[in-house]
Amino acid sequence: MDIEFTLEQIAQLVSASAVEGQAGQTVSSIASLSQAGPGDLSFLGNKKYTPEVAGCRASVVLLPPDYEGTPTEGQAFVRVENPSLALAALCTEIERRLHPVPVAGIHPSAVVADTAEVDATATVGPQCVIEAGSKVGPGTVLAAQVYIGRDAVVGENCMLRPHATVGDRCVLGARVTLHAGVVVGSDGFGYETVNGVHQKVPQIGNVVIEDDVEIGANSTIDRARFSSTRIGQGTKIDNLVQIAHNVETGKGCIIVAQTGIGGSTTLEDYVILAGQTGIAGHLRLSQGTILAAQSGLHNNTKPGDRLFGTPAIEAKLAYKTDVLKKRLPELFKRVAKLEEDMKGNA
């Protein structure tokens, strides 16, 4: 990383409550507590790593106010309320320097329909395609080879990474990020089987992505059979997620990698789906539901449910059941022994 920060700059960027000691040199990289050396910045983001702070050789360490200890010579402790969040603030500044906002304008190799509207402050990168009737808002950046379909709308200050696709008539709100390979508005998976033949059901709806949504690389969100598939404000979607037609999510949902959500399912606000979860169609997940990794859900949930397993059940019960499963071989041996004893006594 060809970027350096002084101790004073770091303290200002992370809104430090206190600084102890003096860094022996400027910071030019970030490392974990166990691997950091002079010139590195490290942080205590998880209390289980607290014992590693004493031996850490980083020039600057971000620490919570309640950490008890003092810096070594040539080292500074920067006290912050939330070290992980403070590191995020620092990384935001690093990202800004490493990836400055490109100059507004349309690259000569881009193909923009005559009836499309691209704001003068937007950036359209090499080999992008913007179809007829579409709109691209102020400050939005389309990286190389982004495709915007007919009559689609991309709001202000969005970031669409290379090879992202926004299908016909789909709508993106403000400050939406689509990472590389995201497809918004692919056809919903709809068929009717007639005389053994799967007849395609046209998917004539669209997808609406509300403000401040981020969607990870190679995730796909299908257009609705009719009406809209909708992703609620502030929802964050990881890589390799499949969201089917007519799904609706509330605000602030978290959907982690390799999750699949069946058609016409509704997620209320702040639902969390951990990695590799599978959700059947036509369900309602109530507000605050949390589904643990690799769970399969086939029923509606209640507000605040914590579920695990396939089929998903109350998480505490599922963990107890997993413990008992490990004892099944021993239990069967004991039952077999009892049966033999009973035969012998007959």
TORGUDO-781799 format. One record per residue (C-alpha): residue number from 0; residue in three letters; chain; y negated, z negated, x. Coordinates in steps of 0.5 Angstrom, whole numbers. Each point is the difference from the previous one (the first is absolute). Example, Ala and Ser with C-alpha at 12.3 -4.5 7.8 and 13.67 -1.06 7.14 Angstrom:
BEGIN
+-----+-----+----+-------+-------+-------+
|   i |  aa | ch |    yy |    zz |    xx |
+-----+-----+----+-------+-------+-------+
|   0 | ALA |  A |     9 |   -16 |    25 |
|   1 | SER |  A |    -7 |     2 |     2 |
+-----+-----+----+-------+-------+-------+
***
This chain:
BEGIN
+-----+-----+----+-------+-------+-------+
|   i |  aa | ch |    yy |    zz |    xx |
+-----+-----+----+-------+-------+-------+
|   0 | MET |  A |     0 |     0 |     0 |
|   1 | ASP |  A |    -6 |     2 |     3 |
|   2 | ILE |  A |    -5 |    -5 |    -3 |
|   3 | GLU |  A |    -2 |    -6 |     2 |
|   4 | PHE |  A |    -3 |    -6 |    -3 |
|   5 | THR |  A |    -4 |    -6 |     3 |
|   6 | LEU |  A |     2 |    -7 |    -3 |
|   7 | GLU |  A |    -7 |     0 |    -3 |
|   8 | GLN |  A |     1 |     6 |    -4 |
|   9 | ILE |  A |     7 |    -2 |    -2 |
|  10 | ALA |  A |    -3 |    -7 |    -3 |
|  11 | GLN |  A |    -5 |     4 |    -4 |
|  12 | LEU |  A |     5 |     5 |    -2 |
|  13 | VAL |  A |     5 |    -5 |    -3 |
|  14 | SER |  A |    -5 |    -5 |    -2 |
|  15 | ALA |  A |     2 |    -6 |     4 |
|  16 | SER |  A |    -1 |    -7 |    -2 |
|  17 | ALA |  A |     0 |    -2 |     7 |
|  18 | VAL |  A |     2 |     2 |     7 |
|  19 | GLU |  A |     3 |    -4 |     6 |
|  20 | GLY |  A |     0 |     2 |     7 |
|  21 | GLN |  A |    -2 |     7 |     4 |
|  22 | ALA |  A |     4 |     6 |     0 |
|  23 | GLY |  A |     1 |     2 |     7 |
|  24 | GLN |  A |    -1 |     8 |    -1 |
|  25 | THR |  A |    -1 |     4 |    -6 |
|  26 | VAL |  A |     5 |     2 |    -5 |
|  27 | SER |  A |     3 |     7 |     0 |
|  28 | SER |  A |     7 |    -1 |    -4 |
|  29 | ILE |  A |     4 |    -4 |    -5 |
|  30 | ALA |  A |     7 |    -4 |     1 |
|  31 | SER |  A |     4 |    -5 |    -3 |
|  32 | LEU |  A |     0 |    -7 |     3 |
|  33 | SER |  A |     6 |     0 |     4 |
|  34 | GLN |  A |    -2 |     7 |     3 |
|  35 | ALA |  A |    -7 |     0 |     1 |
|  36 | GLY |  A |    -4 |    -1 |     7 |
|  37 | PRO |  A |    -7 |     0 |     3 |
|  38 | GLY |  A |    -4 |     5 |    -4 |
|  39 | ASP |  A |     4 |     0 |    -6 |
|  40 | LEU |  A |    -2 |    -3 |    -7 |
|  41 | SER |  A |     5 |    -4 |    -4 |
|  42 | PHE |  A |     1 |    -4 |    -6 |
|  43 | LEU |  A |     4 |    -5 |    -4 |
|  44 | GLY |  A |     1 |     3 |    -7 |
|  45 | ASN |  A |     6 |    -4 |    -1 |
|  46 | LYS |  A |     1 |    -7 |     1 |
|  47 | LYS |  A |     7 |     0 |     2 |
|  48 | TYR |  A |    -3 |     3 |     7 |
|  49 | THR |  A |    -4 |    -6 |     1 |
|  50 | PRO |  A |     4 |    -2 |     6 |
|  51 | GLU |  A |    -1 |     7 |     4 |
|  52 | VAL |  A |    -8 |    -2 |     0 |
|  53 | ALA |  A |     0 |    -5 |     6 |
|  54 | GLY |  A |     4 |     6 |     4 |
|  55 | CYS |  A |    -4 |     6 |    -2 |
|  56 | ARG |  A |    -4 |     3 |     6 |
|  57 | ALA |  A |    -5 |     4 |    -5 |
|  58 | SER |  A |    -7 |     0 |     2 |
|  59 | VAL |  A |    -2 |    -1 |    -8 |
|  60 | VAL |  A |     4 |    -3 |    -5 |
|  61 | LEU |  A |    -2 |    -1 |    -7 |
|  62 | LEU |  A |     3 |    -6 |    -3 |
|  63 | PRO |  A |    -1 |    -4 |    -7 |
|  64 | PRO |  A |    -5 |    -6 |     0 |
|  65 | ASP |  A |     6 |    -5 |     0 |
|  66 | TYR |  A |     3 |     2 |     7 |
|  67 | GLU |  A |     1 |    -6 |     5 |
|  68 | GLY |  A |    -1 |     3 |     7 |
|  69 | THR |  A |    -5 |     2 |     5 |
|  70 | PRO |  A |    -1 |     7 |     4 |
|  71 | THR |  A |     2 |     1 |     7 |
|  72 | GLU |  A |    -4 |     2 |     5 |
|  73 | GLY |  A |    -3 |     7 |    -1 |
|  74 | GLN |  A |     2 |    -1 |    -7 |
|  75 | ALA |  A |    -4 |     0 |    -7 |
|  76 | PHE |  A |     3 |    -3 |    -7 |
|  77 | VAL |  A |    -4 |     3 |    -6 |
|  78 | ARG |  A |     1 |    -4 |    -6 |
|  79 | VAL |  A |     0 |     4 |    -6 |
|  80 | GLU |  A |     3 |    -2 |    -7 |
|  81 | ASN |  A |     5 |     5 |    -1 |
|  82 | PRO |  A |     2 |     3 |     7 |
|  83 | SER |  A |     4 |     6 |    -3 |
|  84 | LEU |  A |    -6 |     2 |    -4 |
|  85 | ALA |  A |    -5 |    -1 |     6 |
|  86 | LEU |  A |     5 |     5 |     4 |
|  87 | ALA |  A |    -1 |     5 |    -6 |
|  88 | ALA |  A |    -7 |     0 |     1 |
|  89 | LEU |  A |     0 |     1 |     7 |
|  90 | CYS |  A |     5 |     6 |    -1 |
|  91 | THR |  A |    -5 |     3 |    -5 |
|  92 | GLU |  A |    -5 |     0 |     5 |
|  93 | ILE |  A |     5 |     3 |     5 |
|  94 | GLU |  A |     2 |     5 |    -5 |
|  95 | ARG |  A |    -7 |     2 |    -2 |
|  96 | ARG |  A |    -1 |     2 |     8 |
|  97 | LEU |  A |     6 |     3 |     1 |
|  98 | HIS |  A |     0 |     4 |    -6 |
|  99 | PRO |  A |    -7 |     2 |    -2 |
| 100 | VAL |  A |    -2 |     3 |    -7 |
| 101 | PRO |  A |     0 |     7 |     1 |
| 102 | VAL |  A |    -6 |     5 |    -1 |
| 103 | ALA |  A |    -1 |     2 |    -7 |
| 104 | GLY |  A |     2 |     7 |    -2 |
| 105 | ILE |  A |     5 |     5 |    -1 |
| 106 | HIS |  A |     4 |     3 |     6 |
| 107 | PRO |  A |     0 |     7 |     0 |
| 108 | SER |  A |     8 |     1 |    -1 |
| 109 | ALA |  A |     0 |    -4 |    -6 |
| 110 | VAL |  A |     1 |     4 |    -7 |
| 111 | VAL |  A |    -5 |    -3 |    -5 |
| 112 | ALA |  A |     0 |     3 |    -7 |
| 113 | ASP |  A |    -7 |     3 |    -3 |
| 114 | THR |  A |     0 |    -5 |    -6 |
| 115 | ALA |  A |     2 |    -6 |     4 |
| 116 | GLU |  A |    -5 |    -5 |     2 |
| 117 | VAL |  A |     0 |    -3 |     7 |
| 118 | ASP |  A |    -6 |    -5 |     1 |
| 119 | ALA |  A |    -4 |     1 |     6 |
| 120 | THR |  A |     1 |    -7 |     3 |
| 121 | ALA |  A |     8 |     2 |     0 |
| 122 | THR |  A |     4 |     2 |     5 |
| 123 | VAL |  A |     6 |     6 |    -1 |
| 124 | GLY |  A |     4 |     1 |     6 |
| 125 | PRO |  A |     4 |     5 |     3 |
| 126 | GLN |  A |     4 |     4 |    -5 |
| 127 | CYS |  A |    -1 |    -4 |    -6 |
| 128 | VAL |  A |     1 |     4 |    -7 |
| 129 | ILE |  A |    -5 |    -2 |    -5 |
| 130 | GLU |  A |     2 |     3 |    -7 |
| 131 | ALA |  A |    -5 |     3 |    -6 |
| 132 | GLY |  A |    -3 |    -6 |    -4 |
| 133 | SER |  A |     1 |    -5 |     5 |
| 134 | LYS |  A |    -5 |    -6 |     2 |
| 135 | VAL |  A |    -1 |    -3 |     7 |
| 136 | GLY |  A |    -4 |    -6 |     0 |
| 137 | PRO |  A |    -6 |    -3 |     5 |
| 138 | GLY |  A |     3 |    -2 |     7 |
| 139 | THR |  A |     7 |     2 |    -2 |
| 140 | VAL |  A |     4 |     2 |     6 |
| 141 | LEU |  A |     6 |     5 |     0 |
| 142 | ALA |  A |     4 |     1 |     6 |
| 143 | ALA |  A |     3 |     6 |     2 |
| 144 | GLN |  A |     5 |     4 |    -5 |
| 145 | VAL |  A |    -2 |    -5 |    -6 |
| 146 | TYR |  A |     1 |     4 |    -7 |
| 147 | ILE |  A |    -4 |    -1 |    -6 |
| 148 | GLY |  A |     3 |     3 |    -6 |
| 149 | ARG |  A |    -4 |     3 |    -6 |
| 150 | ASP |  A |    -5 |    -4 |    -4 |
| 151 | ALA |  A |     2 |    -6 |     4 |
| 152 | VAL |  A |    -5 |    -6 |     2 |
| 153 | VAL |  A |    -1 |    -4 |     6 |
| 154 | GLY |  A |    -5 |    -5 |     0 |
| 155 | GLU |  A |    -5 |    -3 |     5 |
| 156 | ASN |  A |     2 |    -2 |     7 |
| 157 | CYS |  A |     7 |     1 |     0 |
| 158 | MET |  A |     4 |     2 |     6 |
| 159 | LEU |  A |     6 |     5 |    -1 |
| 160 | ARG |  A |     4 |     0 |     6 |
| 161 | PRO |  A |     4 |     7 |     3 |
| 162 | HIS |  A |     4 |     3 |    -5 |
| 163 | ALA |  A |    -2 |    -4 |    -6 |
| 164 | THR |  A |     1 |     3 |    -7 |
| 165 | VAL |  A |    -4 |    -1 |    -6 |
| 166 | GLY |  A |     3 |     4 |    -6 |
| 167 | ASP |  A |    -3 |     4 |    -6 |
| 168 | ARG |  A |    -5 |    -4 |    -4 |
| 169 | CYS |  A |     2 |    -7 |     4 |
| 170 | VAL |  A |    -6 |    -5 |     1 |
| 171 | LEU |  A |    -2 |    -4 |     6 |
| 172 | GLY |  A |    -5 |    -6 |    -1 |
| 173 | ALA |  A |    -4 |    -2 |     6 |
| 174 | ARG |  A |     2 |    -3 |     6 |
| 175 | VAL |  A |     7 |     3 |    -1 |
| 176 | THR |  A |     4 |     1 |     7 |
| 177 | LEU |  A |     6 |     5 |     0 |
| 178 | HIS |  A |     4 |    -1 |     6 |
| 179 | ALA |  A |     4 |     6 |     3 |
| 180 | GLY |  A |     5 |     4 |    -4 |
| 181 | VAL |  A |    -2 |    -4 |    -7 |
| 182 | VAL |  A |     1 |     4 |    -6 |
| 183 | VAL |  A |    -4 |    -1 |    -6 |
| 184 | GLY |  A |     2 |     4 |    -6 |
| 185 | SER |  A |     7 |     2 |     1 |
| 186 | ASP |  A |     4 |     2 |    -6 |
| 187 | GLY |  A |     3 |    -6 |    -4 |
| 188 | PHE |  A |     8 |     0 |     0 |
| 189 | GLY |  A |     1 |     2 |    -7 |
| 190 | TYR |  A |     6 |     4 |    -3 |
| 191 | GLU |  A |     4 |     1 |    -6 |
| 192 | THR |  A |     7 |     2 |     0 |
| 193 | VAL |  A |     2 |     5 |    -5 |
| 194 | ASN |  A |     7 |     3 |     0 |
| 195 | GLY |  A |     1 |    -3 |     7 |
| 196 | VAL |  A |    -6 |     3 |     3 |
| 197 | HIS |  A |    -6 |    -4 |     2 |
| 198 | GLN |  A |    -6 |     3 |    -3 |
| 199 | LYS |  A |    -7 |    -2 |     3 |
| 200 | VAL |  A |    -5 |    -3 |    -4 |
| 201 | PRO |  A |    -7 |     2 |     2 |
| 202 | GLN |  A |    -4 |    -6 |     3 |
| 203 | ILE |  A |    -7 |     2 |    -2 |
| 204 | GLY |  A |    -4 |    -7 |     1 |
| 205 | ASN |  A |    -3 |    -2 |     6 |
| 206 | VAL |  A |    -1 |    -6 |     5 |
| 207 | VAL |  A |    -6 |    -5 |     0 |
| 208 | ILE |  A |    -1 |    -4 |     7 |
| 209 | GLU |  A |    -5 |    -5 |    -1 |
| 210 | ASP |  A |    -5 |    -3 |     5 |
| 211 | ASP |  A |     2 |    -3 |     6 |
| 212 | VAL |  A |     7 |     2 |     0 |
| 213 | GLU |  A |     4 |     2 |     7 |
| 214 | ILE |  A |     6 |     4 |     0 |
| 215 | GLY |  A |     5 |     0 |     6 |
| 216 | ALA |  A |     3 |     6 |     3 |
| 217 | ASN |  A |     5 |     5 |    -4 |
| 218 | SER |  A |    -1 |    -4 |    -6 |
| 219 | THR |  A |     0 |     4 |    -6 |
| 220 | ILE |  A |    -3 |    -2 |    -7 |
| 221 | ASP |  A |     3 |     5 |    -6 |
| 222 | ARG |  A |    -5 |     3 |    -5 |
| 223 | ALA |  A |     1 |    -3 |    -7 |
| 224 | ARG |  A |     4 |     4 |    -5 |
| 225 | PHE |  A |    -6 |    -1 |    -5 |
| 226 | SER |  A |    -6 |    -4 |     1 |
| 227 | SER |  A |    -1 |    -3 |     7 |
| 228 | THR |  A |     4 |    -4 |     5 |
| 229 | ARG |  A |    -5 |    -5 |     3 |
| 230 | ILE |  A |     0 |    -4 |     6 |
| 231 | GLY |  A |    -5 |    -6 |    -1 |
| 232 | GLN |  A |    -6 |    -3 |     4 |
| 233 | GLY |  A |     1 |    -3 |     7 |
| 234 | THR |  A |     8 |     2 |     0 |
| 235 | LYS |  A |     3 |     1 |     6 |
| 236 | ILE |  A |     6 |     4 |     1 |
| 237 | ASP |  A |     4 |     1 |     7 |
| 238 | ASN |  A |     4 |     6 |     3 |
| 239 | LEU |  A |     6 |     3 |    -4 |
| 240 | VAL |  A |    -2 |    -2 |    -7 |
| 241 | GLN |  A |     2 |     4 |    -6 |
| 242 | ILE |  A |    -3 |    -2 |    -6 |
| 243 | ALA |  A |     2 |     4 |    -6 |
| 244 | HIS |  A |    -4 |     4 |    -6 |
| 245 | ASN |  A |    -4 |    -5 |    -5 |
| 246 | VAL |  A |     1 |    -6 |     4 |
| 247 | GLU |  A |    -6 |    -4 |     0 |
| 248 | THR |  A |    -2 |    -6 |     5 |
| 249 | GLY |  A |    -5 |    -5 |    -1 |
| 250 | LYS |  A |    -6 |    -2 |     5 |
| 251 | GLY |  A |     2 |    -3 |     7 |
| 252 | CYS |  A |     8 |     2 |     0 |
| 253 | ILE |  A |     4 |     0 |     6 |
| 254 | ILE |  A |     5 |     5 |     0 |
| 255 | VAL |  A |     4 |     0 |     7 |
| 256 | ALA |  A |     4 |     5 |     4 |
| 257 | GLN |  A |     6 |     4 |    -4 |
| 258 | THR |  A |    -1 |    -3 |    -6 |
| 259 | GLY |  A |     1 |     5 |    -6 |
| 260 | ILE |  A |    -3 |    -1 |    -7 |
| 261 | GLY |  A |     3 |     3 |    -6 |
| 262 | GLY |  A |    -4 |     4 |    -6 |
| 263 | SER |  A |    -4 |    -4 |    -5 |
| 264 | THR |  A |     0 |    -6 |     4 |
| 265 | THR |  A |    -6 |    -5 |    -1 |
| 266 | LEU |  A |    -2 |    -5 |     6 |
| 267 | GLU |  A |    -5 |    -5 |    -2 |
| 268 | ASP |  A |    -5 |    -2 |     5 |
| 269 | TYR |  A |     2 |    -3 |     7 |
| 270 | VAL |  A |     7 |     2 |    -1 |
| 271 | ILE |  A |     3 |     0 |     7 |
| 272 | LEU |  A |     7 |     4 |     1 |
| 273 | ALA |  A |     3 |    -1 |     7 |
| 274 | GLY |  A |     3 |     5 |     4 |
| 275 | GLN |  A |     6 |     4 |    -3 |
| 276 | THR |  A |    -1 |    -2 |    -7 |
| 277 | GLY |  A |     3 |     4 |    -6 |
| 278 | ILE |  A |    -4 |     0 |    -6 |
| 279 | ALA |  A |     4 |     3 |    -7 |
| 280 | GLY |  A |    -5 |     4 |    -4 |
| 281 | HIS |  A |    -3 |    -3 |    -7 |
| 282 | LEU |  A |    -1 |    -7 |     3 |
| 283 | ARG |  A |    -6 |    -5 |     0 |
| 284 | LEU |  A |    -1 |    -4 |     6 |
| 285 | SER |  A |    -5 |    -6 |    -2 |
| 286 | GLN |  A |    -6 |    -2 |     4 |
| 287 | GLY |  A |     2 |    -3 |     7 |
| 288 | THR |  A |     7 |     2 |     0 |
| 289 | ILE |  A |     3 |     0 |     7 |
| 290 | LEU |  A |     7 |     4 |     1 |
| 291 | ALA |  A |     3 |    -2 |     7 |
| 292 | ALA |  A |     2 |     6 |     5 |
| 293 | GLN |  A |     6 |     4 |    -3 |
| 294 | SER |  A |     0 |    -3 |    -7 |
| 295 | GLY |  A |     2 |     5 |    -6 |
| 296 | LEU |  A |    -4 |    -2 |    -6 |
| 297 | HIS |  A |     3 |     2 |    -7 |
| 298 | ASN |  A |    -4 |    -4 |    -5 |
| 299 | ASN |  A |    -7 |    -2 |    -2 |
| 300 | THR |  A |    -3 |    -6 |     4 |
| 301 | LYS |  A |    -4 |    -6 |    -2 |
| 302 | PRO |  A |    -7 |    -2 |     4 |
| 303 | GLY |  A |     1 |    -3 |     7 |
| 304 | ASP |  A |     8 |     2 |     0 |
| 305 | ARG |  A |     3 |    -1 |     7 |
| 306 | LEU |  A |     6 |     5 |     0 |
| 307 | PHE |  A |     5 |     2 |     5 |
| 308 | GLY |  A |     7 |     4 |     0 |
| 309 | THR |  A |     3 |     5 |    -4 |
| 310 | PRO |  A |     0 |    -1 |    -6 |
| 311 | ALA |  A |    -6 |    -4 |     2 |
| 312 | ILE |  A |     0 |    -7 |    -2 |
| 313 | GLU |  A |    -4 |    -6 |     1 |
| 314 | ALA |  A |    -1 |    -1 |     8 |
| 315 | LYS |  A |     2 |    -7 |     1 |
| 316 | LEU |  A |     6 |     1 |    -4 |
| 317 | ALA |  A |     2 |     7 |     4 |
| 318 | TYR |  A |    -1 |    -4 |     6 |
| 319 | LYS |  A |     5 |    -5 |    -2 |
| 320 | THR |  A |     5 |     5 |    -2 |
| 321 | ASP |  A |    -1 |     3 |     6 |
| 322 | VAL |  A |     2 |    -6 |     4 |
| 323 | LEU |  A |     6 |    -1 |    -5 |
| 324 | LYS |  A |     3 |     7 |     1 |
| 325 | LYS |  A |     1 |    -2 |     7 |
| 326 | ARG |  A |     5 |    -5 |    -2 |
| 327 | LEU |  A |     4 |     4 |    -4 |
| 328 | PRO |  A |     5 |     2 |     5 |
| 329 | GLU |  A |     1 |    -7 |     1 |
| 330 | LEU |  A |     0 |    -2 |    -8 |
| 331 | PHE |  A |     6 |     5 |    -1 |
| 332 | LYS |  A |     4 |    -3 |     6 |
| 333 | ARG |  A |    -1 |    -6 |    -4 |
| 334 | VAL |  A |     2 |     2 |    -7 |
| 335 | ALA |  A |     6 |     4 |     3 |
| 336 | LYS |  A |     2 |    -6 |     4 |
| 337 | LEU |  A |     0 |    -4 |    -7 |
| 338 | GLU |  A |     4 |     5 |    -4 |
| 339 | GLU |  A |     5 |     0 |     6 |
| 340 | ASP |  A |     0 |    -8 |    -1 |
| 341 | MET |  A |     1 |     0 |    -8 |
| 342 | LYS |  A |     5 |     5 |     1 |
| 343 | GLY |  A |     4 |    -4 |     5 |
| 344 | ASN |  A |    -1 |    -6 |    -5 |
| 345 | ALA |  A |     2 |     3 |    -6 |
+-----+-----+----+-------+-------+-------+
***
